[in-house]
Structure formats: structure tokens, C-alpha cells
Amino acid sequence: MVNVARAVAVAVLGALGLAPAAAQEGAPTFPTRAIHIVVPFPAGGPADIAARLIGQKMSEDWGAPVVVDNRPGANTIIGAQTVARAAPDGYTLLMVIDSTLTMNQYLYRALPYDPINDFAPITPTVKSMSLLAVASATGPGTVKELIARAKAAPGKLNYGSGTITSQLMGALFHKAAGLDIVHVPFKGTPETVQGLLTGSVDLIYAATVVVGPLIASGQLRALAKLDSRPTPYPELPTLAISGPTTTVAA
């Protein structure tokens, strides 16, 4: 899930709560200047696409510019730290994924931000479907064929991930299937897709919004979806049905 968060909860909620009263006293109403949405990923990924769509609508509704600021790296820590240190005035927002507010605090000994106290969640915005995808020209045709290839050459195949979530998706499936597939980290999903297209990695777990156009063009092939929700590919099986009996949450 992708959420939008404001920096420093109490100050932002208080400022927004006092806005109508301030307006009656002649003070300018919010917003009076540009709003920045920090995206902790490179341009072109699911969070970036969502931020730009939301930002465009916000700008239309509020009559103020909305700037998308990409701050990729360190599993969203760089972007989160940027927002945590921003003025708590409601003008700096953060697009986050589950790892930013939940996983990171357990994966790192120390974070430069407090996932509980430095942000106030506004709303969930996107819940994306993830797919297991391979290159159409060289990849296997089914999950069972992928498993057979991986077992025939342990440690020879690799998979790319642009988030800790997609990394864990692959790790859970590979462990359940008894596969030795090497993980290759990237800064974001667009780089992961590029790695698949150029042959740097053999498979990826990525959101439909990113890989969908490349599947439609025939460059990539989706082997399975990671949960049972509807997708644009009604014939596509779930990973649990295609491979070993396991559950991998998207």
C-alpha cells in the first residue's frame, strides 16, 4: 500500500484544524505557496506515478503548484529523513510504502527518523498488484518452467528488486520452492525493469502499473500474480497455484 504522510503530526494537524478560524481573521488560507511531495524512489515507479497524479489534482483543486521531489535511495530512508527534517507546516508531504513506516525500523539498528512520531498519515492512495515477470525473448513460459530452470542451475539465475517489499516477495517464494536465486538490489522499480530488459536479471516482482505496458508490447511476460485480486490478465494464475503451496502478499 502507498500512503501519504505529513511531517510532524501534532503541528500539521493543529495547523489544519485552525485554518478556518485563521481565514475568518483575515489570514491567508492554506496553501499560499508550493507544496512538495517527496517520493523516495526514482521517477517512473508506482509511488512516483501516484504522486504525480495526486499532485496534479491537488494543484487543480487548490490553485497552488505541487512539486514532486524524487529522493531515491537507502530503502526510502533518504526521502523519509528529508521530510522528517522539514518544517511541520503541511507543505512537505511524503509518499511512502509499507517498508518506510513498518519494516525499516526492524531492518536497521537506527533510523534518522521516527516512523511513528515524525509523520501523520493522511490517507491510503494506491494498493497495487504485483506480478512475477520475465523477459519474453529469453524467460520461461510458466512458473513451473522457472522452477525447473532454477533447480537445474542453483545460484545461476537472479532476480531484481527496487523495494524491500519486492525483495521479500521473491525471497518467500524462492524459499518455499527450494530455489537458489540470487538477489540483485536496485534503487527503484524502473531500474529493475531496465535490468530485466537488458538481461542483468532473469526475473522481477513488480507492480502492474509499471510492467503492464511492456507486457502489452510483448517485451515482458507475466508468469503469475501474487494474490487473488482481479488484474487486466484474467487468465493469469496466482503464484500459490502455479508454484509451491505458499502465500506471498503483494
Secondary structure, 3 states (H helix, E strand, C coil): CEEEEEECHHHHHHHHHHHHHHHHCCCCCCCCCCEEEEECCCCCCHHHHHHHHHHHHHHHHHCCCEEEEECCCHHHHHHHHHHHCCCCCCCEEEEECHHHHHHHHHHCCCCCCCCCCCEEEEEEEECCCEEEEEECCCCCCCHHHHHHHHHHCCCCCEEEECCHHHHHHHHHHHHHHCCCCEEEECCCHHHHHHHHHHCCCCEEEEEHHHHHHHHHCCCEEEEEECCCCCCCCCCCCEHHHHCCCCCCCC
